[in-house]
Amino acid sequence: MKKINYIVFIALLFTAMGCGKDFLEKNPQAELSPEQLTTQEGVEGMLTGAYALLNGNLNGTFGNYGAAPSQWLLGEVTSDNAHKGSDNGDQPNMNLLERHSPTSTNDNLSNLWVRCFEGIQRCNNTLRYLAALQGGSGIKFPEARAIEIQGEARLLRGHFYFFLARVFKNVPLITEATKENAVDNRTDIYPQIVADLKFSVDNLAAVNSKQQVGRVNKVIAQAYLGKVYLYQKKYAEALPLFNSVIASRANIETLPYTDNFDITKENGPESIFAVQHSVGSDGSGGDNGNVGDILNFPYGTGLPITCCGFFQPSIDLANSFKVTAAGLPYLDGTYRADPYKSDFGLAGADKTNYKVNRTLAVDPRMDYTMGRRGVPFRDWGIMQGDSWIREPSNGGPFVAYKNVIEAAQVSSGTGPGNTNVTGLNVNIIRLADVYLMAAECEVEAGSLGRALTLVNNIRTRAAKLPGKSADGSPVASYKVSVYPSFPTQEYARTAVRFERRLELSLEGHRFYDLVRWGIVKQTLESYFGFEGGYFAYLKPVLIEPRDEYFPIPQDQIDRSGGVLKQNEGY
């Protein structure tokens, strides 16, 4: 399904701009009247407009970073997985997020708030006008489609609210029934998110009646409700939902890992809920594309895409892919011993003559997650190191991989005149995520055998990834083995959490995982102690209780007349 690049305006209050009575009887230019919207076409248009906000874009391609569906900034750069990248002076408010010292005027936070609430308002308007249509005297929807529209709108509303709750925690609840101009933000909104998603689970079919790619359905609702339950630590409620999703798809071991990041393989069997991106065909110049990741490509001359050097994987993340002689992760954190840094910190002849360490024992997912010097990078050729990086001393020696498309796909897969806006979809939830969330539930239930099976399904699939070679030889000693057992619950818990990092790194989950696991302070302070040894701007960074969430945008507090309250500590 194509995204749309227009906003449906709802005129509820008209302003007289002339003195003639006949003017008051005319609809304002470029606005639709309630009568026009209280139709099947009007309601369907408003619902499509709600889908349109999934890519976080209201107007234009630049500036949508905080609202990116990939959550690269607020879900990854704020964690131990990635640096902002680029140079220190570019987008300084992102530096503050990486160091966990943002202010309430940070434009990236306001960006997410405004986009999500615009999406919520579009969902609310869809529900409001649907109710008016079905209760009126005009031509109504068949009952089945009316209920399906409610399920779609409520799932999308739950999604927007979930994105807000993870970042801000204290969020005002506004539904189609809300009449107040300003709403207090000290009420827990999770019950409403759950209610919306439960309605969608109960009322959506496995295949949407519109049969359009990108429409939400029952399977998506089950996965999303399970995820929300997981965030609430309601493991017993979440697990049956995850099991239903797993049963609806092929065994993950049969599904190629790389299909998740291939523009020609989108919406395949592993994709559960994906934001649909479109470029070129709508003439928008990329407004309907992946605008949130517009900055996140290698930076250098002669490259297929050359902007803008942001979103660089951390040295810590690179080393987490190292494996023991048995082919298992270093769960105890000793992967940081004798750290691998590529050519970072080298100078002179050592820098010029650097050769990739072909004996480095790593999980092959490393080279499908990040680009590193001496290793083939998609069909772009051998990653050349510093010449592909804007400021290595600021962002490190690695570049992001999963959000990048093949060079051969640039002409057809990027926006007209805007090659760093791609049509690559972003997976909000994919099947591997569901497997690992189910494994989490099994661990907490004490079902270590099933948790072991689920994790090993993911690792067996990873072992099938082809290792990369240069000059006829492998560029690493690739190895992935399955766990022989989970001897204790604590060991299993650590293994599942580590597997989430390896499998889902740079996909927007990491910081939120650390928060919900209750380990954000010890994890990030340890990380800053390690990573700060290479990047002085990261040391020291202390994590306070407030840092599990971010400040409410000050302009929103001001507009509410003080009804909205700032999060504690900001």
C-alpha positions as CSV (number, residue, x, y, z in Angstrom):
1,M,0.0,0.0,0.0
2,K,1.4,3.4,-0.9
3,K,1.6,6.1,1.7
4,I,-0.1,9.3,1.0
5,N,1.5,12.7,1.3
6,Y,-1.5,14.9,2.0
7,I,-3.3,15.9,5.2
8,V,-7.0,15.6,5.6
9,F,-8.1,18.9,7.2
10,I,-11.3,18.8,9.3
11,A,-13.1,22.0,9.6
12,L,-15.1,22.1,12.8
13,L,-15.0,25.9,13.3
14,F,-15.2,28.3,10.4
15,T,-14.0,31.9,10.7
16,A,-15.8,34.7,8.8
17,M,-13.5,36.7,6.7
18,G,-16.1,38.9,5.0
19,C,-19.3,40.8,5.8
20,G,-21.7,39.2,3.4
21,K,-24.1,36.5,4.6
22,D,-23.5,34.4,1.6
23,F,-19.8,34.1,2.5
24,L,-20.8,32.5,5.8
25,E,-22.6,29.8,3.9
26,K,-19.6,28.7,1.9
27,N,-17.0,26.2,2.9
28,P,-13.5,27.6,3.3
29,Q,-11.0,26.9,0.5
30,A,-8.9,23.7,0.9
31,E,-11.1,22.4,3.7
32,L,-13.6,19.7,3.9
33,S,-16.9,20.1,5.7
34,P,-18.2,17.7,8.3
35,E,-20.8,16.7,5.8
36,Q,-18.2,15.7,3.3
37,L,-16.3,13.7,5.8
38,T,-19.4,11.9,7.2
39,T,-19.3,9.6,4.2
40,Q,-17.7,6.3,3.3
41,E,-15.1,8.1,1.2
42,G,-14.4,10.6,3.9
43,V,-13.9,8.0,6.7
44,E,-11.7,5.8,4.5
45,G,-9.6,8.9,3.6
46,M,-9.1,9.8,7.2
47,L,-8.0,6.2,8.0
48,T,-5.5,6.3,5.2
49,G,-4.3,9.6,6.6
50,A,-3.6,7.8,9.9
51,Y,-1.6,5.2,8.1
52,A,0.4,8.0,6.4
53,L,1.8,9.2,9.8
54,L,3.5,5.8,10.4
55,N,6.6,7.1,8.6
56,G,6.7,10.1,11.0
57,N,6.4,12.7,8.3
58,L,4.1,15.7,8.3
59,N,5.7,17.9,5.8
60,G,9.0,17.6,4.0
61,T,11.8,15.0,4.0
62,F,14.3,16.5,6.5
63,G,13.7,16.9,10.2
64,N,11.8,13.8,11.0
65,Y,14.6,12.0,12.9
66,G,13.0,11.7,16.4
67,A,9.8,10.3,14.8
68,A,11.6,7.8,12.6
69,P,9.8,4.4,12.7
70,S,13.2,2.8,13.0
71,Q,13.7,4.7,16.3
72,W,17.4,4.8,15.4
73,L,17.9,7.9,17.6
74,L,15.8,7.4,20.7
75,G,16.0,3.5,20.7
76,E,19.6,3.0,19.6
77,V,21.8,6.1,19.9
78,T,20.6,6.4,23.5
79,S,21.8,2.8,24.2
80,D,25.1,1.0,24.0
81,N,24.6,0.1,20.3
82,A,25.3,3.3,18.4
83,H,26.8,6.8,18.3
84,K,25.0,9.8,16.7
85,G,27.9,9.9,14.3
86,S,28.6,12.7,11.8
87,D,30.7,15.4,13.4
88,N,30.3,16.9,16.8
89,G,28.8,20.2,15.6
90,D,26.1,18.6,13.5
91,Q,22.7,18.2,15.2
92,P,24.0,19.1,18.7
93,N,20.7,18.2,20.3
94,M,21.3,14.6,19.3
95,N,24.6,14.7,21.2
96,L,22.6,15.6,24.3
97,L,20.4,12.5,23.8
98,E,23.4,10.3,23.4
99,R,24.8,11.6,26.6
100,H,21.5,11.4,28.4
101,S,21.4,15.1,29.1
102,P,18.6,16.5,27.0
103,T,16.5,19.5,27.8
104,S,12.8,20.0,27.3
105,T,13.5,22.1,24.2
106,N,15.2,19.3,22.3
107,D,13.7,19.4,18.8
108,N,13.9,15.6,18.3
109,L,11.6,15.0,21.3
110,S,9.1,17.6,20.1
111,N,9.2,15.9,16.7
112,L,8.1,12.6,18.0
113,W,5.4,14.2,20.2
114,V,3.8,16.2,17.4
115,R,3.9,13.4,14.8
116,C,2.5,10.8,17.1
117,F,-0.3,13.1,18.4
118,E,-1.1,14.0,14.8
119,G,-1.5,10.3,14.1
120,I,-3.6,9.9,17.2
121,Q,-5.9,12.7,16.1
122,R,-6.3,11.2,12.7
123,C,-7.3,7.9,14.3
124,N,-9.7,9.7,16.7
125,N,-11.3,11.6,13.8
126,T,-11.7,8.3,11.9
127,L,-13.6,6.8,14.8
128,R,-15.6,9.9,15.4
129,Y,-16.8,10.3,11.9
130,L,-17.4,6.6,11.5
131,A,-19.8,6.7,14.4
132,A,-21.6,9.7,13.0
133,L,-21.9,8.0,9.6
134,Q,-23.2,4.7,11.1
135,G,-25.6,6.5,13.4
136,G,-26.9,8.9,10.7
137,S,-29.3,8.6,7.8
138,G,-26.8,8.4,5.0
139,I,-25.3,5.5,3.2
140,K,-23.6,3.4,5.8
141,F,-20.7,0.9,5.8
142,P,-21.6,-2.7,5.9
143,E,-21.3,-3.7,9.6
144,A,-18.3,-5.9,9.0
145,R,-16.3,-3.1,7.3
146,A,-17.3,-0.6,10.0
147,I,-16.0,-2.9,12.7
148,E,-12.8,-3.5,10.7
149,I,-12.2,0.2,10.4
150,Q,-12.5,0.5,14.2
151,G,-10.0,-2.3,14.6
152,E,-7.5,-0.6,12.2
153,A,-7.9,2.8,13.7
154,R,-7.6,1.6,17.3
155,L,-4.5,-0.5,16.5
156,L,-2.8,2.5,14.9
157,R,-3.8,4.6,17.8
158,G,-2.3,2.0,20.2
159,H,0.9,2.1,18.2
160,F,1.3,5.9,18.3
161,Y,0.5,5.9,22.1
162,F,3.0,3.0,22.7
163,F,5.8,5.0,20.9
164,L,5.0,8.0,23.1
165,A,4.7,6.0,26.4
166,R,8.2,4.4,25.9
167,V,9.8,7.8,25.4
168,F,7.8,10.1,27.7
169,K,6.0,7.8,30.1
170,N,3.6,10.5,31.3
171,V,1.4,11.2,28.3
172,P,-2.1,12.8,28.1
173,L,-4.8,10.4,27.0
174,I,-7.0,11.8,24.2
175,T,-9.6,9.6,22.5
176,E,-12.5,10.3,20.1
177,A,-14.6,11.0,23.2
178,T,-12.3,13.6,24.7
179,K,-13.7,17.2,24.8
180,E,-11.2,19.1,26.9
181,N,-8.7,21.4,25.3
182,A,-5.9,20.3,27.6
183,V,-5.6,16.9,29.3
184,D,-3.6,16.0,32.4
185,N,-0.7,13.6,31.6
186,R,-0.5,11.9,35.0
187,T,-2.9,9.0,34.1
188,D,-1.5,5.7,33.1
189,I,-2.3,5.3,29.4
190,Y,-1.3,1.6,29.1
191,P,-4.9,0.4,29.9
192,Q,-6.1,2.3,26.9
193,I,-3.4,0.9,24.7
194,V,-4.3,-2.6,25.8
195,A,-8.0,-2.0,25.3
196,D,-7.4,-0.7,21.7
197,L,-5.2,-3.6,20.8
198,K,-7.5,-6.2,22.4
199,F,-10.4,-4.8,20.3
200,S,-8.2,-5.2,17.2
201,V,-7.3,-8.8,18.2
202,D,-11.0,-9.6,18.7
203,N,-12.3,-7.9,15.6
204,L,-9.7,-8.0,12.8
205,A,-9.3,-11.0,10.5
206,A,-6.0,-12.6,9.5
207,V,-6.4,-10.9,6.1
208,N,-7.7,-7.3,5.8
209,S,-10.8,-7.1,3.6
210,K,-9.1,-4.4,1.5
211,Q,-6.4,-6.9,0.7
212,Q,-3.8,-4.0,0.4
213,V,-0.2,-4.5,1.5
214,G,0.4,-2.6,4.7
215,R,-3.1,-2.8,6.2
216,V,-3.1,-4.1,9.8
217,N,-4.7,-7.4,10.6
218,K,-5.3,-9.8,13.4
219,V,-1.7,-11.3,13.4
220,I,-0.3,-7.8,13.8
221,A,-2.7,-7.0,16.6
222,Q,-1.7,-10.2,18.4
223,A,2.0,-9.5,18.1
224,Y,1.6,-5.9,19.2
225,L,-0.7,-6.7,22.2
226,G,1.8,-9.4,23.3
227,K,4.6,-6.8,23.1
228,V,2.6,-4.4,25.2
229,Y,1.9,-7.1,27.8
230,L,5.6,-7.9,27.8
231,Y,6.5,-4.3,28.7
232,Q,4.0,-4.7,31.6
233,K,5.7,-7.9,32.6
234,K,2.4,-9.8,32.0
235,Y,4.2,-12.8,30.6
236,A,1.4,-15.3,31.0
237,E,-0.9,-13.0,28.9
238,A,1.7,-12.3,26.3
239,L,2.9,-15.8,25.5
240,P,-0.3,-17.3,23.9
241,L,-0.4,-14.3,21.6
242,F,3.2,-14.8,20.6
243,N,2.6,-18.5,20.1
244,S,-0.3,-17.7,17.8
245,V,1.8,-15.5,15.7
246,I,4.6,-18.1,15.5
247,A,2.1,-20.7,14.4
248,S,0.9,-18.5,11.6
249,R,4.3,-18.3,9.9
250,A,6.9,-20.7,8.5
251,N,9.7,-21.9,10.8
252,I,12.1,-19.0,11.1
253,E,15.0,-21.3,10.2
254,T,13.7,-21.4,6.6
255,L,13.4,-17.6,6.2
256,P,16.6,-15.8,5.0
257,Y,17.8,-13.2,7.5
258,T,18.8,-10.9,4.7
259,D,15.3,-10.6,3.3
260,N,14.4,-8.3,6.2
261,F,16.7,-5.6,4.8
262,D,16.2,-6.1,1.1
263,I,14.0,-3.7,-0.7
264,T,13.1,-6.4,-3.2
265,K,12.0,-8.8,-0.5
266,E,9.7,-6.6,1.6
267,N,6.5,-7.8,3.3
268,G,7.7,-11.4,3.2
269,P,6.8,-14.1,5.8
270,E,9.1,-12.7,8.5
271,S,7.6,-9.2,8.3
272,I,4.8,-8.9,10.9
273,F,4.2,-5.1,11.1
274,A,6.1,-2.9,8.7
275,V,5.9,0.8,7.8
276,Q,5.4,0.9,4.1
277,H,7.6,3.4,2.2
278,S,7.2,4.5,-1.3
279,V,9.4,6.8,-3.6
280,G,9.2,8.1,-7.1
281,S,5.8,6.9,-8.3
282,D,3.8,9.5,-6.3
283,G,5.9,12.5,-7.5
284,S,6.4,13.6,-3.9
285,G,10.2,13.7,-4.1
286,G,10.4,11.2,-1.3
287,D,7.8,12.5,1.3
288,N,6.3,9.0,1.5
289,G,9.7,7.3,1.7
290,N,11.9,6.4,4.6
291,V,12.6,10.0,5.6
292,G,13.4,9.2,9.2
293,D,16.7,7.5,8.2
294,I,17.7,10.2,5.7
295,L,20.9,11.0,7.5
296,N,22.1,7.5,8.1
297,F,24.3,6.5,5.2
298,P,28.1,6.4,4.7
299,Y,29.7,9.8,4.0
300,G,32.2,10.1,1.2
301,T,32.7,11.0,-2.5
302,G,31.8,8.6,-5.2
303,L,29.5,6.4,-3.1
304,P,26.0,5.4,-4.3
305,I,24.5,7.4,-1.4
306,T,26.6,10.0,0.3
307,C,24.7,11.5,3.2
308,C,25.2,12.2,6.0
309,G,27.4,10.0,8.2
310,F,25.0,9.6,11.1
311,F,24.1,6.5,13.1
312,Q,27.4,4.7,13.6
313,P,27.6,1.4,15.4
314,S,29.6,1.5,18.7
315,I,32.8,-0.4,19.3
316,D,31.0,-2.2,22.1
317,L,28.4,-3.5,19.7
318,A,31.0,-4.7,17.3
319,N,32.8,-6.6,20.0
320,S,29.5,-8.2,21.2
321,F,29.5,-10.2,18.0
322,K,32.7,-12.1,19.0
323,V,32.2,-15.7,19.8
324,T,34.0,-18.3,22.0
325,A,35.8,-21.3,20.7
326,A,32.4,-23.1,21.1
327,G,30.7,-20.5,18.9
328,L,28.7,-18.9,21.7
329,P,28.5,-15.3,22.8
330,Y,30.6,-14.0,25.7
331,L,27.6,-13.6,28.1
332,D,29.9,-12.5,30.9
333,G,31.0,-9.3,29.1
334,T,34.5,-10.5,28.5
335,Y,34.1,-9.7,24.8
336,R,35.6,-6.4,25.7
337,A,38.9,-8.0,26.4
338,D,41.4,-7.3,23.7
339,P,38.8,-5.2,21.9
340,Y,38.5,-5.2,18.1
341,K,38.5,-1.6,16.8
342,S,39.2,-2.1,13.1
343,D,41.7,0.7,12.2
344,F,40.5,3.1,14.8
345,G,43.3,5.0,16.5
346,L,46.0,4.0,14.0
347,A,48.1,6.5,12.2
348,G,50.8,6.7,9.5
349,A,51.9,3.5,7.9
350,D,49.9,1.4,10.4
351,K,46.8,3.1,9.1
352,T,47.7,3.0,5.5
353,N,48.7,-0.7,5.6
354,Y,45.9,-1.9,7.8
355,K,44.5,-5.3,6.9
356,V,41.3,-6.8,8.2
357,N,41.9,-9.4,10.9
358,R,40.7,-12.6,9.2
359,T,41.2,-14.7,12.3
360,L,38.6,-12.7,14.3
361,A,36.0,-15.2,15.6
362,V,32.6,-13.6,15.1
363,D,28.9,-14.2,14.5
364,P,28.3,-13.5,10.8
365,R,25.4,-11.2,11.7
366,M,28.1,-8.7,12.5
367,D,28.8,-8.1,8.8
368,Y,25.1,-7.8,8.0
369,T,24.7,-5.2,10.8
370,M,27.7,-2.9,10.2
371,G,30.2,-2.0,7.7
372,R,33.9,-2.3,8.6
373,R,37.1,-1.6,6.8
374,G,38.3,-4.5,4.5
375,V,34.9,-6.2,4.4
376,P,32.5,-6.2,1.4
377,F,29.6,-3.8,2.0
378,R,26.5,-4.9,0.0
379,D,27.4,-4.4,-3.7
380,W,29.2,-1.1,-2.9
381,G,32.6,-2.8,-2.9
382,I,35.1,-3.1,0.0
383,M,34.4,-0.8,2.8
384,Q,37.4,1.6,2.8
385,G,37.4,2.9,6.4
386,D,37.8,6.6,7.1
387,S,37.0,7.7,3.5
388,W,33.4,6.4,4.1
389,I,33.1,8.2,7.5
390,R,32.5,11.8,8.2
391,E,34.5,12.2,11.4
392,P,36.0,8.9,12.7
393,S,37.2,10.5,15.9
394,N,33.6,11.4,16.8
395,G,31.6,8.4,15.5
396,G,34.1,5.6,15.3
397,P,35.2,3.2,12.5
398,F,31.9,1.5,11.6
399,V,28.9,2.4,9.5
400,A,25.3,1.2,9.7
401,Y,24.2,-1.5,7.2
402,K,20.6,-2.7,7.7
403,N,19.0,0.6,6.5
404,V,21.2,0.8,3.4
405,I,20.1,-0.5,0.0
406,E,22.1,-2.0,-2.8
407,A,23.9,0.3,-5.3
408,A,22.0,-1.4,-8.1
409,Q,18.7,-0.4,-6.4
410,V,19.4,3.3,-6.0
411,S,17.9,4.5,-9.3
412,S,14.6,2.8,-8.6
413,G,14.6,2.7,-4.9
414,T,15.3,6.3,-3.9
415,G,13.4,9.6,-4.1
416,P,13.8,11.8,-7.3
417,G,16.8,13.9,-6.7
418,N,17.1,12.6,-3.1
419,T,19.0,9.4,-3.1
420,N,19.2,9.2,0.7
421,V,15.4,8.9,0.9
422,T,14.8,5.2,0.1
423,G,11.7,3.1,-0.3
424,L,13.0,0.5,2.1
425,N,10.3,-0.5,4.6
426,V,10.9,-0.4,8.4
427,N,9.9,-3.4,10.4
428,I,8.2,-2.4,13.7
429,I,7.8,-6.1,14.6
430,R,9.3,-9.0,12.7
431,L,9.1,-12.7,13.4
432,A,12.5,-13.1,15.1
433,D,11.5,-10.4,17.5
434,V,8.4,-12.5,18.3
435,Y,10.4,-15.6,18.8
436,L,12.7,-13.9,21.3
437,M,9.8,-12.2,23.1
438,A,8.2,-15.6,23.4
439,A,11.5,-17.0,24.7
440,E,11.5,-14.2,27.3
441,C,8.1,-15.3,28.5
442,E,9.2,-18.9,28.7
443,V,12.2,-18.0,30.8
444,E,10.1,-16.0,33.3
445,A,7.7,-19.0,33.5
446,G,10.6,-21.4,34.2
447,S,10.1,-23.2,30.8
448,L,13.8,-23.2,30.0
449,G,13.5,-26.0,27.4
450,R,11.1,-24.1,25.2
451,A,13.2,-20.9,25.6
452,L,16.2,-22.9,24.6
453,T,14.5,-24.1,21.4
454,L,13.3,-20.6,20.4
455,V,16.7,-19.1,20.9
456,N,18.4,-21.9,19.0
457,N,15.9,-21.4,16.2
458,I,17.3,-17.9,15.8
459,R,20.9,-19.0,16.1
460,T,20.5,-21.9,13.6
461,R,19.1,-19.4,11.1
462,A,22.1,-17.1,11.8
463,A,24.6,-19.9,11.1
464,K,23.2,-20.1,7.6
465,L,24.3,-16.6,6.7
466,P,27.1,-16.8,4.2
467,G,30.4,-15.4,5.5
468,K,32.0,-12.6,3.5
469,S,35.2,-12.9,1.6
470,A,37.8,-10.5,0.0
471,D,40.6,-11.5,-2.3
472,G,39.3,-15.1,-2.3
473,S,39.5,-15.6,1.5
474,P,37.0,-15.1,4.4
475,V,37.4,-11.8,6.2
476,A,36.7,-13.4,9.6
477,S,36.4,-16.7,11.3
478,Y,32.7,-17.0,11.3
479,K,30.9,-19.3,13.7
480,V,27.5,-19.6,15.3
481,S,26.6,-22.6,17.5
482,V,23.4,-23.4,19.3
483,Y,23.3,-23.5,23.1
484,P,23.6,-27.1,24.4
485,S,21.4,-26.2,27.4
486,F,20.1,-23.4,29.7
487,P,21.4,-24.6,33.1
488,T,19.7,-22.0,35.2
489,Q,17.0,-19.4,34.8
490,E,19.5,-16.5,35.2
491,Y,21.7,-18.0,32.5
492,A,18.7,-18.4,30.2
493,R,17.6,-14.8,30.9
494,T,21.0,-13.5,30.0
495,A,21.2,-15.6,26.9
496,V,17.8,-14.4,25.6
497,R,18.7,-10.8,26.2
498,F,22.0,-11.1,24.5
499,E,20.4,-12.8,21.6
500,R,18.0,-9.9,21.2
501,R,21.0,-7.5,21.0
502,L,22.7,-9.6,18.3
503,E,19.6,-10.3,16.2
504,L,17.8,-7.0,16.5
505,S,20.7,-4.5,16.9
506,L,20.2,-1.1,15.2
507,E,16.5,-1.8,14.7
508,G,15.2,0.5,17.4
509,H,14.7,-1.8,20.3
510,R,17.8,-1.7,22.5
511,F,17.3,1.3,24.9
512,Y,13.6,0.4,25.5
513,D,14.7,-3.2,26.3
514,L,17.2,-2.0,28.8
515,V,14.6,0.1,30.5
516,R,11.9,-2.6,30.7
517,W,14.5,-5.1,32.0
518,G,15.5,-2.7,34.8
519,I,19.2,-2.7,33.8
520,V,19.6,0.5,32.0
521,K,21.8,2.1,34.7
522,Q,24.4,-0.6,35.1
523,T,24.5,-1.4,31.4
524,L,25.0,2.1,30.2
525,E,27.4,3.2,32.9
526,S,29.5,0.1,32.1
527,Y,29.2,1.0,28.4
528,F,30.2,4.6,28.9
529,G,33.2,3.5,31.0
530,F,34.3,1.3,28.1
531,E,33.3,3.4,25.1
532,G,34.5,6.5,26.8
533,G,38.0,5.2,26.6
534,Y,37.8,5.9,22.9
535,F,35.5,8.9,22.8
536,A,36.1,11.5,25.5
537,Y,32.7,13.1,25.1
538,L,31.1,9.9,26.5
539,K,33.0,9.9,29.8
540,P,31.9,10.3,32.4
541,V,28.1,9.7,32.0
542,L,26.1,8.8,35.0
543,I,22.6,7.4,34.6
544,E,19.9,8.7,37.0
545,P,16.4,7.4,37.6
546,R,15.0,10.2,35.3
547,D,17.0,8.9,32.4
548,E,14.7,6.0,31.7
549,Y,12.4,8.5,30.1
550,F,12.8,11.9,28.4
551,P,11.5,15.4,29.2
552,I,8.0,16.5,28.0
553,P,8.5,19.1,25.3
554,Q,8.3,22.5,27.0
555,D,6.3,24.1,24.2
556,Q,3.6,21.5,24.8
557,I,3.5,22.3,28.5
558,D,3.3,26.0,27.7
559,R,0.4,25.5,25.2
560,S,-1.5,23.4,27.8
561,G,-1.4,26.3,30.2
562,G,0.4,24.2,32.7
563,V,-2.0,21.3,32.6
564,L,0.8,19.0,31.4
565,K,3.4,18.3,34.1
566,Q,7.1,17.8,33.4
567,N,8.6,14.4,34.1
568,E,10.4,14.2,37.4
569,G,14.1,15.2,37.3
570,Y,13.8,17.6,34.3
